[in-house]
């Protein structure tokens, strides 16, 4: 029997411990304000947070009066999202499902895909399938926001290995490999607990330069309206750490398959 794909193993409790210090430094409220403004979101609108993780955006959007659905494959992260929504006193509909399986048609005013939660699959047709599902899920004129790491920024700041410290004394080491011709990054993670226990996980990520992402969006029936380099609203350029593409469903679009 073959091992499960990396994305079925990585997003468990260790993921939350690993990223806790990083997420603590991030201004999620600012990111939500950016999304509200640039996606023209108003209370009562229906939003799909695709790969919602622990719900850090979904909960804040629900607090602002949006009707939010969060979809994710990880039961662990969905449970954390459910706890966060309960603590905040808001309702977020949470669905456990692979990102390729978006089962709505013309139901959402906006779809979000944030924090580089795209490019997980080995076959490009499977990654593209995610975008066609987004298009179908959007109402006519609905908008899509995708936020991924910037390929040029990664090239300029490439580090083949790094040590970091997570929550509860967890140490983690990353050994990174990059296929620059194909835009594929492979990372082996080694985790070390304070008592000396250790284990390893790997992940593989397909990266996208801006022109390729814009073309994929067009083929999926989404017209790119703007590119930003971070959630402050700075225009995208070669020094930008993020690539945030905002697009709109093309009227009468029939996504390529």
C-alpha positions in Angstrom: 0.0 0.0 0.0 1.4 3.4 -1.0 1.9 6.2 1.5 -0.8 8.9 1.6 0.0 12.2 -0.2 2.0 14.7 1.8 -0.9 17.1 2.2 -2.8 14.4 4.1 0.1 14.1 6.7 1.4 17.6 7.0 -1.6 19.5 8.3 -2.0 18.0 11.7 -1.2 19.2 15.2 2.5 19.6 14.4 1.6 22.1 11.7 -0.2 24.3 14.2 2.8 24.0 16.6 5.2 24.8 13.8 3.5 27.9 12.5 2.2 29.3 15.8 5.2 31.8 16.2 5.0 32.8 12.5 1.2 33.4 12.6 1.5 35.3 15.8 3.5 37.9 13.9 1.0 38.1 11.1 -1.7 40.8 11.1 -4.7 38.7 10.1 -7.1 41.6 10.8 -5.2 43.7 8.3 -5.5 40.9 5.7 -9.2 40.7 6.3 -9.6 44.5 5.8 -7.7 44.2 2.5 -10.1 41.5 1.4 -13.2 43.4 2.4 -12.1 46.5 0.5 -10.7 45.0 -2.7 -13.3 42.2 -3.1 -16.1 44.7 -2.4 -17.5 42.5 0.3 -20.6 43.6 2.3 -22.5 42.1 5.2 -24.7 39.2 4.1 -22.6 38.2 1.2 -21.6 34.6 0.9 -17.9 33.7 0.9 -16.0 30.4 0.4 -12.6 30.2 2.2 -11.0 27.4 0.3 -8.3 25.6 2.4 -9.5 27.6 5.4 -7.1 25.9 7.8 -7.7 26.8 11.4 -10.1 29.5 10.3 -8.1 32.7 11.1 -9.7 34.6 8.1 -13.0 32.8 8.1 -13.8 33.7 11.7 -13.0 37.4 11.3 -15.0 37.6 8.1 -18.0 36.1 9.9 -17.6 38.7 12.6 -17.9 41.3 9.9 -21.3 39.9 8.9 -20.3 37.7 6.0 -21.9 34.3 5.6 -18.7 32.1 5.4 -18.1 28.5 4.4 -14.7 27.1 5.2 -13.5 24.1 3.2 -10.4 22.1 4.2 -9.1 18.5 4.0 -7.6 18.4 7.5 -9.9 17.4 10.3 -7.4 18.7 12.8 -7.5 22.2 11.3 -11.2 22.2 10.9 -11.6 21.3 14.6 -9.4 24.3 15.5 -11.5 26.5 13.2 -14.7 25.2 14.9 -13.3 26.1 18.3 -12.3 29.6 17.1 -15.7 30.3 15.7 -17.4 29.1 18.9 -15.1 31.3 21.0 -15.8 34.3 18.8 -19.6 33.7 18.9 -20.0 33.4 15.2 -21.3 30.8 12.8 -19.0 29.4 10.1 -20.1 26.4 8.0 -17.1 24.0 7.9 -16.8 21.3 5.3 -14.1 18.6 5.1 -13.3 18.1 1.4 -10.4 18.0 -1.0 -9.9 21.4 -2.7 -10.4 19.8 -6.1 -13.9 18.9 -5.0 -15.8 22.2 -4.9 -19.4 21.1 -5.1 -21.2 24.4 -5.4 -22.5 26.2 -8.5 -23.0 30.0 -8.7 -23.4 30.3 -4.9 -20.6 32.6 -3.7 -20.0 36.3 -4.1 -16.3 35.6 -3.4 -13.8 32.7 -3.0 -10.5 33.0 -1.1 -7.4 30.8 -1.3 -4.8 32.2 1.0 -1.3 31.5 2.5 0.0 29.5 -0.5 -2.7 26.8 -0.4 -2.4 26.1 -4.1 -0.1 24.0 -6.3 -0.2 20.9 -4.1 -0.7 18.3 -6.8 1.8 16.6 -9.0 -0.3 16.9 -12.2 -1.0 20.4 -13.5 -4.4 19.3 -14.6 -5.3 18.6 -11.0 -4.1 22.0 -9.9 -6.1 23.6 -12.7 -9.1 21.7 -11.7 -9.1 23.7 -8.4 -9.5 26.9 -10.4 -12.3 25.6 -12.6 -14.1 24.6 -9.4 -13.7 28.1 -8.1 -15.2 29.6 -11.2 -18.2 27.3 -11.1 -18.8 28.2 -7.4 -18.8 31.9 -8.0 -22.0 33.9 -8.9 -21.8 35.9 -12.1 -19.4 38.7 -11.4 -18.1 37.1 -8.3 -14.5 37.6 -7.3 -11.6 35.4 -6.4 -8.5 36.2 -4.3 -5.5 33.9 -4.4 -2.4 34.6 -2.2 0.8 32.6 -2.9 4.5 33.1 -2.3 6.2 35.2 -5.0 8.4 33.1 -7.2 10.9 36.0 -7.9 11.1 36.8 -4.2 11.9 33.1 -3.5 14.6 33.1 -6.1 16.2 36.2 -4.6 16.0 34.9 -1.0 16.6 31.2 -1.6 17.9 29.3 1.4 18.6 25.6 0.9 18.1 24.9 4.6 16.8 26.5 7.8 16.3 25.8 11.5 13.3 27.2 13.4 11.6 26.8 16.7 7.9 26.1 17.1 5.5 26.0 20.0 6.2 23.8 23.0 9.9 23.6 22.5 9.5 22.0 19.0 12.6 22.4 16.8 12.2 21.9 13.0 14.7 21.7 10.2 13.9 22.2 6.6 16.1 20.9 3.7 14.8 22.5 0.5 15.3 21.5 -3.1 14.2 23.6 -6.1 13.6 22.6 -9.7 13.8 26.1 -11.1 13.0 25.0 -14.7 9.7 23.4 -13.7 8.9 25.7 -10.7 8.6 22.8 -8.2 9.9 23.1 -4.6 10.4 20.0 -2.5 11.0 20.3 1.3 11.9 17.7 3.8 10.9 18.6 7.4 12.6 17.1 10.4 10.9 17.7 13.7 12.7 17.3 17.1 10.8 17.3 20.4 12.4 18.5 23.6 12.7 14.9 24.8 14.7 14.0 21.6 11.9 12.3 19.7 12.1 13.1 16.0 10.3 12.4 12.8 10.3 13.6 9.2 7.7 14.8 6.7 8.0 16.0 3.1 6.0 18.4 0.9 6.0 19.4 -2.7 4.7 22.7 -4.1 4.2 23.9 -7.7 5.1 27.6 -7.8 3.8 30.2 -10.3 5.3 33.4 -11.8 2.7 36.1 -12.1 2.2 35.8 -15.9 1.6 32.1 -15.6 -0.9 32.5 -12.8 -2.8 35.2 -14.7 -3.0 32.9 -17.8 -4.3 30.0 -15.7 -6.9 32.2 -14.2 -8.0 33.4 -17.7 -8.3 29.8 -18.9 -10.4 29.0 -15.9 -12.8 31.9 -16.7 -11.4 34.5 -14.3 -10.2 38.0 -15.5 -7.4 39.4 -13.4 -8.2 42.9 -12.1 -5.2 43.6 -10.0 -1.9 42.1 -8.6 -0.6 43.1 -5.2 2.7 42.3 -3.5 1.4 42.2 0.1 -1.7 42.9 2.2 -0.8 46.5 2.6 -1.9 47.0 -1.0 1.5 47.6 -2.5 1.7 46.9 -6.2 3.3 43.6 -7.2 6.9 43.8 -8.4 10.1 41.6 -8.3 10.8 42.4 -4.7 7.3 41.6 -3.4 7.1 38.7 -0.9 3.6 37.6 -1.9 1.7 37.4 -5.2 -1.9 38.3 -4.5 -4.1 38.1 -7.6 -7.7 39.5 -7.6 -9.9 38.3 -10.4 -13.5 38.4 -11.5 -15.6 35.7 -13.0 -16.0 36.4 -16.8 -19.6 36.7 -17.8 -20.7 33.5 -19.5 -17.4 31.8 -18.9 -17.0 28.2 -19.7 -13.7 27.1 -18.0 -11.3 25.0 -20.0 -10.7 21.5 -18.7 
